[in-house]
Amino acid sequence: MAGGITETGEPYSAFVGLVYMFNLIVGTGALTMPKAFATAGWVVSLALISFLGFMSYMTTTFVIEAMAAANAQLRWKRREQEEIDDSDSTSEYSDDDVMGRGRSEPETKPILSVQRSGGHTDHFDIVERVEMGQMASMFFNKVGVNMFYICIIVYLYGDLAIYAAAVPISLMEVACGNHSCSAGSVKYNDTDPCWGSVTRKDAYRVFLSVFTVLLGPFTFFSAQKTKYLQILTSFMRWIAFTMMIILALIRIGKGTGEGHPPVASLSGVPNLFGVCVYSFMCQHSLPSLVTPISEKKRVGTLVLADYILILGFYVLLSFTAIFCFDSSLLHDMYTLNFTDNCDVLDIPVLRYFLGLFPVFTISTNFPIIAVTLRNNWKTLFHRDGGTYPWVVDRVVFPLITLVPPIVVAFCTHNLESLVGITGSYAGTGIQYIIPACLVYYARRHLEPVVGRDAINKHQSPFRHAFWVWFVLLWAAFCLMFVTANIILTDTRK
């Protein structure tokens, strides 16, 4: 996320890019959506998720436009440097004259003249992967760059805390014997016994300790996500999601559904907002997803199709859930509703598969997110030409990456709140504020050198400045609304 410019890697078709984006966005965060829907009411939920999906699509087009602008600037600087080098080797002027001309060229010679003399090269082609951290460095000042990294770091901390809580919760539910056919109508408390005198909360913390010991050490080393691991986890995810939707539809079709969700409940909106923002998150990974696409003419259409499909999937998953299960019995982790109710699923093997599904998929992602967060910390404090002492590099940075989310997971395993808070604050920054600022400053930064007649073929359909300010105002409103709700909720307690 915080890296600079790298090669695009092996190219793939636009359709494969669409599948990758779909798989990235539809992650385990979708499992927390049904309970949020049930809490906020189905009409409010449908309206809000549709609007947030539209807003996320808009800022996705902003990031793609900023990527094209970053590629154009890199090409311009490279061409400018080549011309300076040529001048150094052939000019009869003094070195001072050459340096003076090199400095003035970007302001007096538009990029269109380079395009006309350089053949068919389109300077806005997205052929080099420029990560969001590099774009922030290109278009933001020092304060803006630091704010970007802080936002990314807070978001990743939230991710790790959610992952660290979700795995032990799933293991606890399986190990504490909640696969009996009568368990679906029981609401468990943390103080209920699990094994003899060991409570459910104790079991959760035991599994969290084991999780930390097994996966924590990866934070101290490099971790790479393999192609086959991605294929395996994606395959398991889609089996699980499809199974849950079909089982819920069958139960509703038989007329045995127990769900009677409210039409609207404003008290559930803040958590729903955080969950929905989190569940549409892909902006931070767009450079890695879009750049390798071999044919980018239809990228805008495919992104729109992706968002429509994802919105439909979320609505289908959540609506089948809230009309199938009693709202008071919906779990934070939706898979658990299928592991303790034989009326819905009476095949033990499949119940255990759904119960352990988050364990397999989340455990493979935890080391990747941890290493990414560690590298962002290093980049935030990095100074040109400087290196970190061995202890700081290999011990301090991994520890400040690993310890906070584990501590949070030890203190609470309320996934709905964790996802809501993370999505509402850091998620708002990454999904709304940063893309809007990137595209705004990218346009201002390039106009003096590209000229007003240059056309960015990856320009967002929302090209008017009004949309940038609309996104920023919406983000500010969301932050104030969520903060006010948290304060009011605390004062009522």
C-alpha positions as CSV (number, residue, x, y, z in Angstrom):
1,M,0.0,0.0,0.0
2,A,2.7,2.4,0.9
3,G,5.2,1.3,-1.7
4,G,6.4,3.2,-4.7
5,I,6.5,2.3,-8.4
6,T,6.9,-1.4,-9.3
7,E,6.4,-3.5,-12.4
8,T,2.9,-4.5,-13.1
9,G,3.6,-8.2,-13.0
10,E,1.9,-10.7,-15.3
11,P,-1.0,-9.1,-17.2
12,Y,-4.5,-10.5,-17.2
13,S,-7.8,-9.8,-19.0
14,A,-10.4,-7.2,-18.0
15,F,-12.7,-10.0,-16.9
16,V,-10.1,-11.5,-14.6
17,G,-9.6,-8.1,-13.2
18,L,-13.3,-7.8,-12.5
19,V,-13.3,-11.2,-10.7
20,Y,-10.2,-10.1,-8.6
21,M,-12.0,-6.9,-7.6
22,F,-15.2,-8.8,-6.7
23,N,-13.2,-11.2,-4.5
24,L,-11.3,-8.4,-2.8
25,I,-14.4,-6.3,-1.9
26,V,-16.6,-9.3,-0.9
27,G,-14.6,-10.5,2.0
28,T,-15.3,-11.6,5.5
29,G,-16.6,-8.1,6.3
30,A,-19.8,-9.2,4.6
31,L,-20.4,-11.7,7.4
32,T,-21.1,-8.8,9.8
33,M,-23.6,-7.2,7.5
34,P,-26.8,-9.2,8.3
35,K,-26.8,-8.3,12.0
36,A,-26.3,-4.6,11.1
37,F,-29.2,-4.8,8.6
38,A,-31.5,-6.3,11.3
39,T,-30.5,-3.6,13.8
40,A,-31.1,-0.7,11.4
41,G,-34.2,-1.9,9.6
42,W,-34.5,-3.2,6.1
43,V,-35.7,0.0,4.4
44,V,-33.0,2.1,6.0
45,S,-30.4,-0.6,5.2
46,L,-31.4,-0.9,1.6
47,A,-31.3,2.9,1.1
48,L,-28.0,3.4,2.9
49,I,-26.1,0.5,1.3
50,S,-27.3,1.6,-2.2
51,F,-26.1,5.2,-1.6
52,L,-22.8,4.1,0.0
53,G,-22.2,1.8,-2.9
54,F,-22.7,4.7,-5.3
55,M,-20.3,6.9,-3.3
56,S,-17.7,4.1,-3.2
57,Y,-18.0,3.7,-7.0
58,M,-17.5,7.4,-7.5
59,T,-14.3,7.5,-5.4
60,T,-13.0,4.4,-7.2
61,T,-13.2,6.3,-10.4
62,F,-11.3,9.1,-8.7
63,V,-8.5,6.8,-7.8
64,I,-8.3,5.4,-11.3
65,E,-8.1,8.9,-12.7
66,A,-5.4,9.8,-10.2
67,M,-3.4,6.7,-11.2
68,A,-3.5,7.8,-14.9
69,A,-2.4,11.3,-13.9
70,A,0.5,9.9,-11.9
71,N,1.6,7.8,-14.9
72,A,1.4,11.0,-17.1
73,Q,3.5,12.9,-14.6
74,L,6.1,10.1,-14.4
75,R,6.4,10.0,-18.2
76,W,6.7,13.8,-18.4
77,K,9.5,13.9,-15.8
78,R,11.3,11.0,-17.6
79,R,11.0,12.7,-21.0
80,E,12.1,16.0,-19.4
81,Q,15.2,14.3,-17.9
82,E,16.1,12.7,-21.2
83,E,16.0,16.1,-22.9
84,I,18.2,17.6,-20.2
85,D,20.6,14.7,-20.6
86,D,20.7,15.2,-24.4
87,S,21.3,18.9,-23.8
88,D,24.1,18.2,-21.5
89,S,25.9,16.1,-24.1
90,T,25.3,18.3,-27.2
91,S,24.7,21.9,-26.0
92,E,27.3,24.6,-26.5
93,Y,25.9,26.5,-23.6
94,S,27.3,26.5,-20.1
95,D,26.1,24.1,-17.4
96,D,24.3,27.0,-15.7
97,D,22.4,27.8,-18.8
98,V,21.4,24.1,-19.3
99,M,20.2,23.8,-15.7
100,G,18.2,27.0,-16.0
101,R,16.4,25.8,-19.1
102,G,15.7,22.4,-17.4
103,R,14.0,24.1,-14.5
104,S,11.8,26.3,-16.7
105,E,10.6,23.7,-19.2
106,P,7.9,22.1,-17.1
107,E,6.1,25.5,-16.9
108,T,6.5,26.5,-20.5
109,K,6.3,23.4,-22.6
110,P,3.0,21.4,-22.3
111,I,3.0,17.7,-22.5
112,L,0.9,17.8,-25.7
113,S,3.9,18.8,-27.6
114,V,5.7,15.8,-26.4
115,Q,2.8,13.6,-27.4
116,R,2.8,15.0,-30.9
117,S,6.5,14.5,-31.4
118,G,6.7,11.2,-29.6
119,G,4.4,9.0,-31.8
120,H,1.3,7.3,-30.6
121,T,2.2,7.2,-26.9
122,D,-0.7,8.2,-24.6
123,H,0.8,9.7,-21.5
124,F,-2.3,8.7,-19.5
125,D,-1.9,5.0,-20.1
126,I,-1.8,3.1,-16.8
127,V,1.2,0.9,-17.4
128,E,3.2,1.5,-14.2
129,R,1.8,0.6,-10.8
130,V,1.8,3.6,-8.6
131,E,0.6,2.8,-5.1
132,M,-1.5,5.2,-3.1
133,G,1.4,6.1,-0.9
134,Q,3.4,7.2,-3.9
135,M,0.5,9.2,-5.3
136,A,0.2,10.9,-2.0
137,S,3.9,11.8,-2.1
138,M,3.5,13.1,-5.7
139,F,0.4,15.3,-5.1
140,F,0.2,16.1,-1.4
141,N,2.5,18.2,0.8
142,K,4.3,16.7,3.8
143,V,1.4,17.1,6.2
144,G,-1.0,15.4,3.7
145,V,1.4,12.5,3.2
146,N,1.7,12.0,7.0
147,M,-2.1,12.2,7.4
148,F,-2.4,9.6,4.6
149,Y,-0.1,7.1,6.3
150,I,-1.8,7.7,9.7
151,C,-5.2,6.9,8.1
152,I,-3.9,3.8,6.4
153,I,-2.3,2.6,9.7
154,V,-5.4,3.1,11.8
155,Y,-7.5,1.2,9.2
156,L,-5.0,-1.7,9.2
157,Y,-5.0,-1.8,13.0
158,G,-8.8,-2.1,12.8
159,D,-8.5,-4.9,10.3
160,L,-6.0,-6.8,12.5
161,A,-8.2,-6.4,15.5
162,I,-11.3,-7.7,13.6
163,Y,-9.3,-10.7,12.3
164,A,-7.8,-11.4,15.7
165,A,-11.3,-11.5,17.3
166,A,-13.1,-13.4,14.5
167,V,-10.9,-16.5,14.5
168,P,-11.1,-17.2,18.3
169,I,-14.9,-16.5,18.3
170,S,-15.4,-19.2,15.6
171,L,-13.1,-21.6,17.4
172,M,-14.9,-20.9,20.7
173,E,-18.3,-21.5,19.2
174,V,-17.2,-24.9,17.8
175,A,-15.3,-26.0,20.8
176,C,-18.0,-25.0,23.4
177,G,-20.4,-27.5,21.9
178,N,-22.8,-25.1,20.2
179,H,-23.6,-27.5,17.5
180,S,-26.4,-29.1,19.3
181,C,-29.7,-28.9,17.5
182,S,-31.3,-26.8,20.2
183,A,-28.6,-24.2,20.4
184,G,-30.1,-21.9,17.7
185,S,-32.7,-20.7,20.1
186,V,-30.3,-19.9,22.9
187,K,-28.6,-16.6,23.5
188,Y,-25.2,-17.3,25.2
189,N,-23.4,-15.1,27.6
190,D,-19.6,-14.8,28.0
191,T,-19.9,-16.2,31.6
192,D,-21.7,-19.4,30.5
193,P,-19.6,-22.5,31.1
194,C,-17.6,-24.0,28.2
195,W,-15.5,-26.8,29.7
196,G,-16.4,-27.3,33.3
197,S,-15.3,-24.3,35.2
198,V,-13.8,-22.7,32.1
199,T,-16.2,-20.0,30.8
200,R,-16.8,-19.1,27.2
201,K,-14.9,-15.9,27.6
202,D,-11.9,-17.9,29.0
203,A,-12.1,-20.2,26.1
204,Y,-12.1,-17.2,23.7
205,R,-9.0,-15.9,25.3
206,V,-7.2,-19.2,25.2
207,F,-7.9,-19.5,21.5
208,L,-6.8,-15.9,21.0
209,S,-3.5,-16.7,22.8
210,V,-3.0,-19.7,20.5
211,F,-3.8,-17.6,17.5
212,T,-1.3,-14.9,18.6
213,V,1.5,-17.5,19.2
214,L,0.9,-19.3,15.8
215,L,0.4,-16.3,13.5
216,G,2.1,-13.4,15.5
217,P,5.7,-14.4,14.5
218,F,4.9,-13.8,10.8
219,T,4.8,-10.1,11.7
220,F,8.6,-10.3,12.3
221,F,9.3,-11.7,8.8
222,S,8.1,-11.3,5.2
223,A,5.0,-13.0,4.1
224,Q,3.9,-13.5,0.5
225,K,0.4,-14.5,-0.6
226,T,0.6,-17.2,-3.2
227,K,-1.6,-17.6,-6.2
228,Y,-2.8,-21.1,-5.1
229,L,-3.6,-19.8,-1.6
230,Q,-5.8,-17.1,-3.1
231,I,-7.5,-19.7,-5.3
232,L,-8.2,-22.0,-2.4
233,T,-9.5,-19.3,0.0
234,S,-11.7,-17.8,-2.8
235,F,-13.1,-21.2,-3.6
236,M,-14.0,-21.9,0.1
237,R,-15.5,-18.4,0.5
238,W,-17.9,-18.8,-2.4
239,I,-18.9,-22.3,-1.3
240,A,-19.8,-20.9,2.1
241,F,-21.6,-17.8,0.9
242,T,-23.6,-19.7,-1.7
243,M,-24.5,-22.3,0.8
244,M,-25.8,-19.7,3.4
245,I,-27.9,-17.9,0.8
246,I,-29.5,-21.1,-0.5
247,L,-30.2,-22.5,3.0
248,A,-31.8,-19.3,4.1
249,L,-33.9,-19.2,0.9
250,I,-35.1,-22.7,1.4
251,R,-36.2,-22.0,5.0
252,I,-38.0,-18.8,4.0
253,G,-39.6,-20.7,1.1
254,K,-41.0,-23.3,3.5
255,G,-42.6,-20.6,5.6
256,T,-40.5,-21.4,8.6
257,G,-38.4,-18.2,8.7
258,E,-38.4,-16.5,12.1
259,G,-37.1,-13.0,11.0
260,H,-39.4,-10.0,11.5
261,P,-36.9,-7.1,11.0
262,P,-38.0,-3.5,11.7
263,V,-38.6,-1.2,8.8
264,A,-36.4,1.5,10.2
265,S,-34.4,2.0,13.4
266,L,-32.1,5.0,13.4
267,S,-30.1,3.8,16.5
268,G,-28.6,1.1,14.3
269,V,-27.5,3.4,11.5
270,P,-24.0,4.3,12.8
271,N,-22.9,0.6,13.0
272,L,-24.6,-0.1,9.6
273,F,-22.7,2.8,8.1
274,G,-19.4,1.5,9.4
275,V,-20.1,-2.0,8.2
276,C,-21.2,-0.8,4.7
277,V,-18.2,1.4,4.3
278,Y,-15.9,-1.5,5.3
279,S,-17.7,-3.9,2.9
280,F,-17.1,-1.6,-0.1
281,M,-13.5,-1.0,0.5
282,C,-11.1,-1.5,-2.4
283,Q,-9.6,1.9,-3.1
284,H,-6.3,1.2,-1.3
285,S,-5.7,-1.9,-3.5
286,L,-6.8,-0.5,-6.9
287,P,-3.3,0.1,-8.2
288,S,-2.5,-3.6,-7.8
289,L,-5.8,-4.6,-9.4
290,V,-6.2,-2.2,-12.3
291,T,-2.6,-1.8,-13.6
292,P,-2.1,-5.5,-14.8
293,I,-5.3,-5.4,-16.8
294,S,-4.0,-5.8,-20.4
295,E,-6.9,-3.9,-22.2
296,K,-8.1,-1.0,-20.1
297,K,-10.6,0.6,-22.6
298,R,-13.6,-0.9,-20.7
299,V,-12.2,-0.5,-17.2
300,G,-14.9,2.1,-16.3
301,T,-17.7,-0.1,-17.5
302,L,-16.4,-3.2,-15.7
303,V,-15.9,-1.3,-12.4
304,L,-19.6,-0.2,-12.6
305,A,-20.7,-3.7,-13.4
306,D,-18.7,-5.0,-10.4
307,Y,-20.3,-2.5,-8.0
308,I,-23.8,-3.4,-9.3
309,L,-23.1,-7.2,-8.8
310,I,-21.6,-6.6,-5.3
311,L,-24.6,-4.5,-4.2
312,G,-27.0,-7.2,-5.4
313,F,-25.0,-9.9,-3.6
314,Y,-24.9,-7.9,-0.3
315,V,-28.7,-7.3,-0.5
316,L,-29.4,-10.9,-1.2
317,L,-27.1,-12.2,1.6
318,S,-28.5,-9.8,4.2
319,F,-32.2,-9.9,3.3
320,T,-32.2,-13.7,3.3
321,A,-30.5,-13.6,6.7
322,I,-32.8,-11.1,8.4
323,F,-36.0,-12.8,7.2
324,C,-34.7,-16.3,8.0
325,F,-33.4,-15.7,11.6
326,D,-34.8,-13.9,14.6
327,S,-33.0,-10.6,14.8
328,S,-32.2,-11.1,18.4
329,L,-30.4,-14.3,17.6
330,L,-28.3,-13.1,14.7
331,H,-24.6,-13.5,15.4
332,D,-21.9,-10.9,14.8
333,M,-20.3,-13.6,12.5
334,Y,-23.2,-14.7,10.3
335,T,-21.8,-18.2,9.7
336,L,-22.4,-19.1,13.3
337,N,-26.2,-19.0,12.7
338,F,-25.8,-22.1,10.6
339,T,-23.7,-24.1,13.1
340,D,-26.1,-24.2,16.0
341,N,-29.5,-24.8,14.4
342,C,-30.4,-28.1,12.8
343,D,-33.7,-26.7,11.4
344,V,-31.5,-24.8,9.0
345,L,-28.7,-27.2,8.4
346,D,-28.7,-30.8,9.8
347,I,-25.6,-32.1,8.2
348,P,-22.8,-32.1,10.8
349,V,-19.9,-31.9,8.4
350,L,-21.4,-28.8,6.7
351,R,-22.1,-27.2,10.0
352,Y,-18.5,-27.6,11.1
353,F,-17.3,-26.3,7.7
354,L,-19.3,-23.1,8.1
355,G,-18.3,-22.8,11.7
356,L,-14.6,-23.0,10.9
357,F,-14.8,-21.1,7.6
358,P,-13.6,-17.8,9.0
359,V,-10.7,-19.6,10.7
360,F,-9.2,-20.8,7.4
361,T,-9.8,-17.6,5.3
362,I,-9.0,-15.0,8.0
363,S,-5.9,-16.8,9.2
364,T,-4.3,-16.7,5.7
365,N,-4.9,-12.9,5.5
366,F,-3.7,-11.9,9.0
367,P,0.1,-12.2,8.3
368,I,-0.3,-10.3,5.0
369,I,-2.1,-7.4,6.7
370,A,0.4,-7.4,9.6
371,V,3.4,-7.2,7.3
372,T,1.7,-4.4,5.3
373,L,1.0,-2.4,8.4
374,R,4.6,-2.9,9.6
375,N,5.9,-1.6,6.3
376,N,3.7,1.4,6.5
377,W,5.1,2.2,9.9
378,K,8.6,2.0,8.5
379,T,7.7,4.2,5.6
380,L,6.0,6.8,7.8
381,F,9.2,7.4,9.8
382,H,11.7,6.8,7.0
383,R,14.1,9.5,6.1
384,D,16.0,9.6,2.8
385,G,19.4,8.0,3.2
386,G,18.7,6.7,6.7
387,T,18.5,3.2,8.0
388,Y,16.9,1.8,11.2
389,P,19.0,0.0,13.9
390,W,18.5,-3.7,13.9
391,V,16.5,-3.7,17.1
392,V,14.1,-1.0,15.8
393,D,13.7,-2.7,12.4
394,R,13.3,-6.3,13.5
395,V,11.7,-5.9,17.0
396,V,10.2,-2.5,17.7
397,F,8.2,-2.1,14.4
398,P,6.8,-5.7,14.5
399,L,5.8,-5.3,18.2
400,I,4.0,-2.0,17.7
401,T,2.2,-3.7,14.8
402,L,1.1,-6.8,16.6
403,V,0.5,-5.8,20.2
404,P,-2.3,-3.1,19.9
405,P,-4.8,-5.3,17.9
406,I,-4.2,-8.3,20.1
407,V,-4.9,-6.2,23.2
408,V,-8.1,-4.8,21.7
409,A,-9.2,-8.4,20.8
410,F,-8.5,-9.4,24.4
411,C,-10.7,-6.6,25.7
412,T,-13.6,-7.1,23.3
413,H,-14.9,-9.5,20.7
414,N,-17.8,-7.4,19.6
415,L,-17.2,-7.6,15.9
416,E,-20.1,-5.3,14.9
417,S,-18.6,-2.5,17.0
418,L,-15.0,-3.1,15.8
419,V,-16.1,-3.1,12.1
420,G,-18.4,-0.1,12.7
421,I,-15.7,2.1,14.4
422,T,-12.9,1.1,11.9
423,G,-15.1,1.7,8.9
424,S,-16.6,4.9,10.2
425,Y,-13.4,6.7,10.9
426,A,-10.3,5.3,9.1
427,G,-12.6,3.8,6.4
428,T,-14.1,7.2,5.7
429,G,-10.7,8.6,5.2
430,I,-9.5,5.9,2.8
431,Q,-12.7,5.5,0.8
432,Y,-13.8,9.2,0.6
433,I,-11.4,11.8,1.7
434,I,-8.1,10.5,0.3
435,P,-9.5,9.6,-3.2
436,A,-11.2,13.0,-3.4
437,C,-8.1,14.9,-2.4
438,L,-5.9,12.8,-4.8
439,V,-8.0,13.5,-7.8
440,Y,-8.4,17.2,-6.9
441,Y,-4.7,17.8,-6.5
442,A,-3.7,15.6,-9.4
443,R,-5.9,17.8,-11.7
444,R,-4.4,21.0,-10.3
445,H,-0.9,19.6,-10.4
446,L,-1.0,18.5,-14.1
447,E,-2.9,21.3,-15.7
448,P,0.2,23.6,-16.1
449,V,2.1,20.9,-17.9
450,V,-0.6,19.0,-19.8
451,G,-2.6,22.0,-20.9
452,R,-6.3,22.3,-20.8
453,D,-6.8,20.4,-24.1
454,A,-5.2,17.2,-22.9
455,I,-7.8,14.4,-22.3
456,N,-7.3,11.9,-19.6
457,K,-9.0,8.8,-21.1
458,H,-9.4,7.4,-17.6
459,Q,-11.1,10.6,-16.3
460,S,-13.9,10.0,-13.8
461,P,-17.4,10.4,-15.1
462,F,-17.8,12.7,-12.1
463,R,-15.3,15.2,-13.5
464,H,-16.9,18.4,-12.2
465,A,-15.4,19.9,-9.1
466,F,-18.8,19.7,-7.5
467,W,-18.5,16.0,-7.0
468,V,-15.1,16.3,-5.2
469,W,-16.6,18.8,-2.7
470,F,-19.8,16.7,-2.4
471,V,-17.7,13.7,-1.3
472,L,-15.7,15.7,1.2
473,L,-18.9,17.3,2.7
474,W,-20.5,13.8,2.9
475,A,-17.4,12.5,4.6
476,A,-17.4,15.3,7.1
477,F,-21.1,14.8,7.8
478,C,-20.5,11.1,8.3
479,L,-17.7,11.7,10.8
480,M,-19.8,14.2,12.8
481,F,-22.8,11.9,12.8
482,V,-21.0,8.9,14.0
483,T,-19.1,10.9,16.7
484,A,-22.3,12.5,18.0
485,N,-24.0,9.1,18.2
486,I,-21.1,7.6,20.1
487,I,-21.2,10.5,22.6
488,L,-24.9,10.3,23.0
489,T,-24.8,6.6,23.5
490,D,-22.2,6.9,26.2
491,T,-24.2,9.6,28.0
492,R,-27.3,7.3,28.1
493,K,-25.4,4.5,29.8
